[in-house]
Amino acid sequence: MDEWHDRFSEEANIGELHDRDRLSEEANTGELHDRDRLSELPDSLIIQILSLLDIKDVVRTSLVSKRWENLLSTIPCLDLLEQTPSFISSVVSLWKGPQIPKLRLSFPPHNVDPCSSVIDSWLLFAIEKRVGELYLDLSNWRDVNAIVKRVGERWRWGDLNRYNKVDYCLPQPLYSCPSITKLTLVSCKLRIEDNVQWNQLKSLEITYPDLLSGDAMNQILLGAPLLEELVLKSFKIGEKENFSIRSTSLKMLKIQTGYIWRGTTVLRIRAPNLLNLVLEARFHGTCLLDVPSLTHAILSLVHNGDVAAQFKLLNHVFRSIRHVEKVTLSYWCFEMLVKLKNKDKVMPLSNSKILELDYVDAKYLLDLVGMMFPKLERLIVEQGSRKGFNFYHGTDDEEVHNAMVDACNSLASAKMSFPSPSLLHLKTFEATWSMRDPSIIPLIRTLLKNAPILEKMVIRLTRDASDLETFILAQEKVMSMPISSPTAQLIISLI
């Protein structure tokens, strides 16, 4: 063993002497000083390094040598977000590669932006280079030339704000780009003059398109047979218009808009293979769904009509998603259900096993569960700030502590109505709750006492004040509550 050790040490020392002699010789001849070790790296590693740099640094490195100039055209993402038009044009001129896997474009605010024809040239360049993913955000763009035509040659910088909305229409060749797989458009106007041919498109997101017509949406869906994800944000639907989303390929659909859809507007969604639906909208119209494969529905519906109109909307929606396993309801949806108070006619979601709620009123929670979710297994609630925080906003720590003491000491008289079978299937309850809202205490007590197969209860109390004494009191009271389930695990923490 000692012989092998001595031999290994001897070989290591000899190798070290050889390396030292070689480095000394290179240093004497000047080879070490002139040697470019970075350029000796393989192309794949250099490309990976370049992809982690800011695009301005990448352009600087491309000026080092011809080899580095060519490597610029091989980075996987050409990220030109928040860049000036002149810089974008210079990068486009330097790009020599045959293909652009990913291109991202946007402008910084308060910038003199190019006319629409310049943006057209960039997009035509991307089409020519067979772009795969395209992100175009024109929310900060203003066509100064168009503004000059409107207000005259003697325009001022203030006119940029007054005429901020100058719509950019996408060039027609983009609608027949055969290579594009993912497209994100922000503040672009869609004017489709011919058939859409997005045969490879799988993901589409459109934000602030101004008025999005039902005809344009139909053309897009007909021309994108492989589309799996569709996101529509902050868009208007024309009055008296039937807006339909029909697709057999869609798996995820997200509609988020703060605009009010009038009473004559009808939204129809027919997607037999849709798995996930996010619907956040202000309704005055009708919503019809045909989504038999849906597994998760996130609903945030605000209806400005009377109670009868709200009831009609909810019944349409709930009847269509009664088979869904997981449901997420916003505060506004919860409030609409509480206001209706019609347990016999509101369609229950009898197959739903998972329910997520935001900012709910604890005293109505179990009543809602019994009314709508008779087979619920997992209940997740978040009460961050809305009602509880507003009620105690401006109070000091002592008042918050006293409110929690009152809630804990009045458990015997606190009654929470709920249908007795509603907790028979509940296995998990998770809540993130403000310490400034002690209404969580009687809710916890009711759940522990009446959920016979409860497996886990996780309570996370958010601390708006640094009163550890209040948390300790709540923790002690909760831990001492009677539990009907022999296997229940109770976790309460302060975050």
Protein Blocks (a to p, Z undefined) as FASTA:
>chain_A
ZZmmmmmmmmmmmmmmmmmmmmmmmmmnommmmpcfklmpcfklmmmmmmmpcfklmmmm
mmmpmmlmmmmmmcfbdcfehiafklmmmmmmmpmbfbdfbacddddehiacddfklmmm
mmmmmmmnopabdcddfklgccfklmmmmnojkbcfklmmmmmpccddddfklmmcfkbm
bdcdehiacddfbdcddfkbcbdcdehkljadfklmmmmmmmmmkbfbdcdehiaddehi
acddddfkbmbdcdddfbdcdfkbccddddfkbfbdcdddddfbdcddddfkbcbdcddd
ddfbdfklmmmmmmmmmmmmmmpmbdcddfklmmmmmmnopaklmccdfkbcbdcdehia
fklmmmmmmmmmmmbfbdcdddfklmmmmmmgoiafklmmmmmmmmmmmmmmpccdddfk
lmmmpmbdcddddfklmklmmmmmmmmmmmmkbfbdcdddddfbfcfklmmmmmmmmmmp
ccfblkbccddddZZ
